[in-house]
Amino acid sequence: MTSKAPLLWLPAALLAGVGLGLTFPLPQAIPLPALLAVQSIVVFLLALSMPLLSVGRAVWQRKVWGALLAINLLAVPALAFILSRLVFHTYEMQVGVLLVLLAPGVALSLPIIRGAGGDAESVLGVMPLLLAGLLVLVPLLTIVLSGGVFTLADIPPTLIPIALTIVFPVGVALLLQAVTKNRGHTVATVFGEVPRWTIWAGALGFFLVAWDRTPDVADRLPELSWLVPISIAFLVLMAPLNLLVAGLAGVTVDKRRAILIAGIGRGGLVMLPITLALDSQVWGLVPFVVMLYTSIEAIGLLVYRSITPEILDSSQR
């Protein structure tokens, strides 16, 4: 994913889906299993781009692993809580903001790290751990930080979709990587184009969800305007926090670049199927919060790819 075009497919697909949903609504709603099937392909491709067989690689990058852990467990929850309070008057917006901001990025930022001259290999081994943490910790943190707006009772309907849409595709990706390795091939060589496919599949998912669900929330779409300054604030404020943590970790410049971008990237593509499984009568706006933030993040990541080499010059020590 070396060009700018693939990431921009996400906001383009969202706009196209919303536009069609407002002007030419589907005559019949797309069944939830069909929407989740598309999302399972996205998750499969995301998992395929991660070194699922090399989780131990994170052990050899203890400083990077520790920095990303501190960012996702301390800095992000604190900032996400503050930003979510800006929309406390709309419970769906509040919960949506928490769900998408608390979800650590798992693969979307890797090509951006490489494009910015960062050490992507240093964060690769941590990605599967972040994916596991996303599934376990994000809902629990959302319950705590939302002040009870989101409760344990909202989670059970998502368990089966999570198993079929996230856990099963990740298992298939793990098996495929194992077969590839046993045949003497390297995962990076065989699946080198997977990040690009992931964006295209994610864009298709955004388009279908937006086209299908927009008529149900059309009168509430203006509320999403709150998300624009919140998203920009998160993308801007996380930079100095990430740089501070990376500096305290005492790593080289290329690893600081990786930590900066990996800490900013969020896991919206993985979070979307979870939000789709929530009760649409109660949480119908939440998938749009996730899709819009991820679309804004895609643009933000392209900006970071351009400015990171200037922020962290290779001559620095």
Summary of the structure (lengths in Angstrom):
residues: 317
radius of gyration: 18.6
end to end distance: 28.6
largest distance: 60.0
contacts: 1116
relative contact order: 0.21
helix: 80%
strand: 1%
